[in-house]
Amino acid sequence: MAEETIDSKTQKGNGFHDFMMSVLIWREKHISERTFVMVLALVVGITCGFAALILKWLIHTISTALSSHIAINSGNYLYLLFPAIGILLTMLYVRYIVKHNISHGVTRVLYSISQNKSRLKPHNMYTSLLASSVTIGFGGSVGAEGPIVFTGAAIGSNLGQLFRLSPRILMILVGCGAAAGIAGIFKAPIAGMLFTLEVLMIDLTTVSVMPLLIASISGATVAYVFTGFDVEFFFVQSESFMTTRIPYVIFLGIFCGLVSLYFTRVMNMMENFFKHKLILQWKKTLFGGVVLAGLVFLLPPLYGEGYTAINHLLGGDPSSIVDGSIFYSDRESPWMILGFIGMVILAKGFATSSTTGAGGVGGTFAPSLYLGCMSGFFFAYLCNHLGFDIDLSIKNFALMGMAGVMSAVMHAPLMAIFLTAEMTGGYELFLPLLIVSTIAYGTIKLFEPYSIYTMRLAQRGELLTHHKDKAVLTLLKMDSVIETDFQSVNPEMNLGEMVQAISHSSRNLFPVIGDDKKLVGVVLLDEIRNIMFRPHLYKKLYVRRFMSMPPAKIVIGMTMDKVMKTFDDTGAWNLPVVDENGHYVGFVSKSKIFNSYRRVLRHYSED
């Protein structure tokens, strides 16, 4: 009976394989690759649009069910319970059901592009969506945008893999999925496309521009069809922007850049703490759950994505920010509001990092929006109450702050400008949005060369960027350029034995390997040519006498960028490769690297 079941499964698998092969053959005959990519981009966009709707619905349903009965005129001890439960449930789901790390979704997409030929696992099409809905719905202080980017990228990648498309096309489909996810969840098609270009760093070429546009527009269209044409955040510009406010806009940009730097440093510090100090998972979950629950109890706006708080500030209702907290009785005091929002700004990084460090799943996209709104409001509200003869619009500055902090945290000023305008309808503030985003981005670039998403990969040399040379070197793998057809010799061999080894080799370079398998030197044929034809020296000279040390060694884990720098520094044409213990592996040559470099560059630059 068991054998019959196995045979039936095998037959079904073979049947599906045969069907796919017939589809692929038909496609090659009747549809060009470029047209087929357009069709797949449309499918990816629509699918990701529905995925974004499902994620938003799940988060809203869970959050509403838990918090609908929360009192707004006092502190709520349920805030001590809900976030910790959400993190625990998510951790158990990821650890025992998914069994793969699905946190830091955007970073994982970047890694798949640069190091895994844009291939993502099939379960990534839904696991992040489910895990993040529980985390955020129960009050985890993270965003849904990172998970929807991961989900959308996985949909694009797996659809491309199904049709056996090349890594170059898979990269475009991954970008299409990410763009459609952002467009669908924010109703912001331009921002979705710009996210792919600025954050995922996929080049805008004649091949990629149309698929990205199609995916972004179709993802946003799905959102519009099912949720209406209302913008994500309700904003009405009741006060026009005056050019006399430009100096304050400039200072806001600097302030947003510094807030972003603080947020980024806190996130990195806490991530290192969870990674290196709390080794066991139950310790991470316990510590992170306690920290998050305590912060949410003291500062309820930290609960979940925080979009309700953003809507209150953009609507010009600052007093409601303290609803549900122990500070409710002082909600009419402007200094109480300032102090409360100041504490929220300082605590947001700890709340977000505690959520992800403890085992929750979510991104830093929404936290940067949230932090920007709080920062812009705080800046304008403080200026208005310091006794200066000014009256800054707290609504306008809250909106500008969203663009400023997002621009700096993600190192994506264009995306931040258009996303803020698209999801609020604040196009009339386009000039100040440009100023704040640019200055905030310039400020953080003085301290952090990489975004919160890319710095981990950049430190390991695994980041694919718009810099063509570095991008191609990142795509090159050390394993593909190592040559192992060299005749090795021992330092105790005499010249006669060396000549015998030369007669059996087609190379003019010989690694000298000790008894412990470590590389101790090299012998160059040109350097012994004057003695190898003197038989009377065959038993008098030994390899250890005429071998030389290589100018440098390549360690097996080095990035190709460092490998090329080593070649440039030494002027060598061939360099030995060793493992971390010094054991000989092979040689790598400039000519081999150049040939591989040209092949990869041609493959990924085809239009």
N, C-alpha and C positions, 0 to 999 in steps of 0.2 A: 504493500500500500504506500509506504514511504517513498519507494523507488518510482512509483507512478506519479506521485506528487512532484518529485524532483524533475522527472521527465516532462511533465506538463509545464512546469515553470520554465524549463530550458526551451521548450518549444515556443512558449509565449515570448521569451526573450529573443529567440532567433526570428520569430515572426515580426516583432517590432523593429529589429535591426534591418531585416529585409525591406520592410515598409519604408524606413527612413532612407535607406540607400536608394530606393526607387524615387523617393521624393527629391533627394539631392541630385540625382541624375536628371530628372525632369527639370529641376530649377536651373541647372547649368545650361540646358539646351534652350530654355524659353525665357529666362529672366536674368538680366545682367546683375553682377554683384552689387553695383551701386544702387540699382532700383530695389533689389532685395533688402538692402540695408535700410532704405527708406521705409519699406513695409514693416520691417522688424522694429524700427524706431517708433512707428505708430502703435504697434502692438505693445511694446514696452511702455510707452507713455500712457496708454489707456489702462493697462494693468497696474502700473504704479499709482495712477490717479485713484483707482479703487482701493489699493493698499493704503494710501494716505487717508481716505475716508474711513476705512475700517479701523485704523489706528486711532484717529481722533474720536470716533464713536466709542471705542472700547475705553479710552482714557476718560471721556466725559461720563460714560455710564458708571464706571467704578467710582470715580471721584464724587459724582452727584449722590450715589447711593450711600457713601460713607459720610459726606460732609453736609448733606442737606439739613440735618437736624442740629448742626453746630450752632451754639448761641453766639451772637456777635457782640454782646455787651459785657462779656467777661472772658477770663481765660478758660481754655478747654483742655481737660486732662486727656481727652481722646487723642490729642495731638502727640502725646507721649507714646501712644500705642500703634496708631495706624502706620506711620512711616517704617517703624521697626518690623512690623508684620509683613509689609510689602517687600522689604529687602530680604527677609528670611524666605518668603515664598519664591522670590526670583532666584535667590542663591540655590535653593533646593532644585528648582526647575533646570537651571543651567548646569548644575553639578551632576545631577543624577539622570536627567532626561536628555538634554542637549549634549552634554559631555564635551563641549568645546567652549573656549573663551570667546564670547561675542560682545564684549565691552569695547569701547573706543572704536565705534563703527567706521567713522570717517578715516581714521588712521589705518584700519584694516583694509579699507578699499584702496588707499594709497599704496599700501604694502603689496596688495595683490597686483596692482598695475605695474609696479617697478620690479617685483621679485617673483611673481607667480604667473606671469603671462596673462594677467587679467582674469584668472580663473578663481571663482568663488564656489563654495560648497552648496549643494541644493538646499540644505536645511536653512541656510542664511536667508532664504526667500520668505521665511515666516517666523523663525525663532526669535529674532530681535524684536519683531513686531509684537509678539505675545509677551515677551519678558518685559519690554519697556512699558507696555500698557499697565501691567501690574505694578511695576516700580513707581510710575508717575501717578497712576490712579490712587495709590495708597499714600501718596504724599512725598515721594522721592523728589529731591530738589534738582531735577535734571530736565532735559528737553527731549521731545520726540523726534526732532529733525535728524539727529545723528543716526538713530535706528532706521528711519525711513530712507535715508541715503544708503545705508547698508543693505536694506531690503531691496530698494530699487536697483542698486548696482548688481546685486545677486540675481535679480530677475533678468536683467540685461545680459549678464555673463552666462547664465545657464541656458538662456534661449539661444545665444550665439554658439555655445558648445553643442547644443542639440543639433544644429545645422553645420557642425564641423567648420566653423569660420576661423580665420587666421587670428593670431594674437592682436594684430593691428586693428582688425574690425571688432574684436572682443573689447578692446580698450574703448572704442567709440560707443559701443552698446552699454558698457559699464557707465560711461559718462551720461548717456541718454537716460539710464535708470535713475541715476543720482539727480539729474536735472529735473526729471518728471516728478520725483518724490518731493523735492523742494517746491516746485511749481504747484503741485497738488495740495500740499499741506498748508501753503501760504496764499494760494491763488496769485502767484507771482511768477509768470513764465519767463520774463527777462532775467529776474534774479536767479531762477533755476539754471538758466544757461550760463550766467556769469559765475555762479558757484562752481560749475564744472570747469570753467576756464581758469579761475583764480585760485580755488582751493584744491581741486583735483589736478590742476595744471595740465589739462589736456589741450593740445595746440588747436587753435582755430584755423583749419585748413578748408579747402574746397570740398574735401571728402567729409569732414566732420560737421560743418556748419549746418547743413540741411537736416541731418538726423537729429542733432541737438535741438534745433528749432522745433521740429515736428514733435519730438518727445515732450518738450517743455509745454508747448501749446496744447497738446492733447491731454497731458496730465492736469493742467489748469482748467481745461474745458470740462473734464469730468467733475472737478470740484464745483465749477459754476453751475453745471446742470443740476447737480443734486443738492447743493446748499445755497443757491442763489448768488446774486451779484454783490452782496454785501462784502465789504472789506473785512479782513481778519480782526483789526482793531478799530473801534469807532473813534474817529477824530474829526472834529469840525474846527477849522481855523477861524476863531472869532476875533483874533487880533492880527492885523496884517504885520508883516515883517518890515522893519525900517532899517535903512542902511546905517543909521547911527548906532545900531546894535552890533555891528560887525566886530568891533573890538572885543565885546563880551563873547561873541561866537568863537573868536580865535582863542580866548582863554578857556572856553569850554572844551575846545579841541585838545588843548594841552592837558586839561584836567581828565578828560576821557582817556587819553593815552596813558596817563599815570595810573588811573584806576584799572585799566586793562593790564598794565604791567604788574600791578599788585595781584590781580586775580590770577594771572598766568603763573606768577611765582608761588602763590599759595597752592594752586592746583598741583604744580610740580613737587613742592615740598611734601604735601600730603600723600601724593602718589608714591613717592619714595619711602615715606614712613610706612604706608600699608605694605609695600613690597618687601622692604628690608627689615622692618622691626616686628611686624606681625606676620609671621610665616604661616601659621595655621589658619585655615579658612574660618573656623568658628570664632577665633579671636578677632579676625577682621570684621565679621558680621556683627559680633557683640559690640565691639568698640564703635564701629561706624554707625550702627543702629542707635546706640545711646547718644552719640554726638548729634546725629541728625534729629532725633526725637526731641532732645533738649532745646536745640536751636529753633525748631518749628514751634514748640510750645511757647517759647519766649517771643518769637517773631513769626506769627502765622503767615505773613506774605511769602515766606520761604516754602510753604506747602505746595508741592507739585510744580507745574511750569510757571505759575505766578502770573498768568495772563489776566486774571481778574484784577490784580493790583495795577497792571499796566493800563487797563481800560479805565480804572478810577483816576489815575494820574492824567492820562490823556483827556479825560472828560472834565478836568479841573476840579476834582473832588478829593483833595489830599487828606481830609480828616478820616475818610473811610479806610485809610491804609492801616489803622490800628484796630479795626474791627476784629473781634474774636481774641484779643490779647488781654493781658493783665494790665495794660496801660490804657484801656478804653476810657476810663473816667477822665483822662486828661486830653482827650482827642481834639479839643478846641484850642489848645495851646500851640502856637506856631513853633516854639522852641522844643516842645515835646515831639511834634511831628518831625522837625529837623533831626533831633537826636535819634528818634526811632528809625528814620530812613538811613541815617549815617550808620547805625548798627547793622541794618540790613545789608548795606553795601560792604561793610567789613566782614560780615558773616557768610555772604553768599558763596564765596570760594570754598570755605570750610564745609558748608552744607552740601555743595555739589560734589566735592571730592570725597566726602564721607559716604555719600550715596553710591558712587561708583566703586570706591575702594572696598566697601563692605559687601559687594556682590550685586548691587543693583545695576540695571542696564538703562542707559540714557546718554544724551550728548550734552555738549557745552554750547550748542547753538542758541537755544532758548535762554539759558542763563546769561549769555552775553547781551541779548536783547533786553532782558529784564534788568540787568545791572546797568545798561546804558540809560534806560528810562529813569531808573532811580537816581543815577548820577546827574543827568540833565536837570531833573526836577530839583534835586538837592542844590545844585549850583545856582539856579535861578532864584529859588526860594530863599537861600542864604543871602544872595546879593540884595534881594528886596527887603530883607529885615535887618540889614547892617547899618541902616540909617542913610544910605546913599539916596540921592534924589533921582531914582530910576524906578521903573516898573516893568521888569522883564516878564514876558509871557511864560508862565511855568509850563503851560501845555506845549508851546512851541519848542521850548528848550528840552523838555522831556523827550519829544520826538527827535530832536537833533542828537541828543545823547544816545539814543538807540543806534543811530547810524555810526556815531563816533566810536563807541565801545566795540560794536560788532566789527567795524573796519579794523580796529587795532588788534583785537583778540585773534581774528581769523586771517589778518593780513590780506583782506579782500575789500578795498575801499569801493570799487565799482559795485560789487554785489550788495554791500551794505547800503549804499545810496539808493539803488533801485528797489531793493527789498523793502526798505523803510517807506519809500514813496508808494510802492504798489500795495502793501498790506494795510496802509492807513489812508491812502488817498491824499497824502500831503504833498502833492506836486508843486503847490505854490511856494513851498519852502525849499525848492531845489537848490538855490544858491547857497543858503546856509548849511544845507546838508552836505554839499560839496566841500565847503570850507572845513566843517567839523571833521568829516571823514578823512580828508587829506591830512590835516594837522595831527589828528589822533594817530593815524597810521605812521606819519613821519616821526612822531614822538616815540612810539614803542620800538620803531626800527633802530633807534639809537641804542637800545638796550637788548632787544631780542631780534636776531636776524631771521628767525623762523616763527611760524604761527604755532598755536597750541596743538594743532593737529600734526604738523610736520616735524617738530623739533626732535621727537624720539627717533624717527627714521633718518633725519639728517645727521644725528650724532653717530648712527651706525653706517652711514654712507649708503642708505637704501632708498633715498628719496629721488623720485623722478621729477625734474623741473623743466621749465621752458628753455633753459640753457641747453642748446642742442648737444654740445660736446659732453657736458656732464650727464645729460639724459642718456646718451648712447652708452657711455661708460658704465652707468648704473645698470643698464639692461644687459651688458656683457657679464657673463659668469666665468669665474676663474677656472672651473672644471672644463670649460670648452676650449681653453687656450693652453692648457698644460700638455707638454709633450714628454713622453716617457720612453721613447725608443733610443735611449742613450746607453752605451756600454759602460757599466760602472767598473771601477778598478779599486784595488786595495792599496793602502799606503806602503805595505810590505812587499809588494810585487817588484821584481827587478825590471830593468829596461827591456830585456828580452821578452818577458811575459807581456810587457806593455805593448811591444811591437805586435805580438800575436793578437792582442785585443784590438789594436788598430786595424789589423787585416780583416777582422770580422765585423767591423762597424762602418757605416756609411756617413757618420758624423765626424766633425773635427773637434769635438768637445767631449771630455770624459770626466764624470763626477767621481771623486775619490771618497769611498764610503768606508768608515771604520767598522770594527767588529760589532759595535753597538748600533749599527745601522744609521749612524749620524753622518752628515756631510762634513768632511774635514778639509776639503779643498777641491780644486779642479785642475785638469791637465788640458792645455791647449795644444793642438797638433802643431801649430806654427812655432810654438816656443820650444819644441823638442826636435824639430825637423833637422837641425844641425847635428844631432847626436844619434838619431835613430838608425842611421846607416853605418854606424861604427860597431861592428860585432864585438870588438875587444872590450867594449863598455857594457855589454849586455848583462853581465853578472856583477858588475861593480857599482852601477848606479841603481838607486831604488826610487820608487814613485815619490816617497816622502821628501826626497832631495829636490826634485824638479817640479813638484806640484806648486800651485799658487792659490791664494785665497781669492774668492770672487769679490768684486767691489761691493756687493750687497746681496742679501738674501730676501726672497719673497716668502712671507708667511702665508699659509694656506687661507687664512681668514681675512686677508687684506682686501680692501675695496679696489676696484680697477682704477679709480681716481688716484689712489695712493701708489698703486703699481706703476702707473705712467709717470708719476712724479719721481719715483725711485729711478726709473729709466732715464729721465731727464737729468737728474742730479748726478748720476754715475757715468752717463754717456755710454753705457753698455748696450750690446745688441741682444745678448742672452743672459738671463739670470736664473740661478737655481731656486727651486721651490721646496720649502721644508714645512713640516707641521709644527705645532706649538712646542714640541719637545726636541726640535732640531733634526728629526729623522727626514732623510731624503725622500722626495716625492717625484720630482721631475724638473723640467726646465720650461721657462716661458720666454718667448722671443718677441721682439718688436714686430717682425714681419707677420707672425701669427695674429697678434693683437690688431694690427692694421687691417689685415684681411677680414677679420671678424667684425671690426669696427665699421668698415665700409659696407659689409653685408647687412648689419643691423640698421645702419643709417639709411640705406637704400630701402629696406623693408618698411621702416616706420615713417619714411618721408614720402612714400608714394601718394600721389594725388590722382 
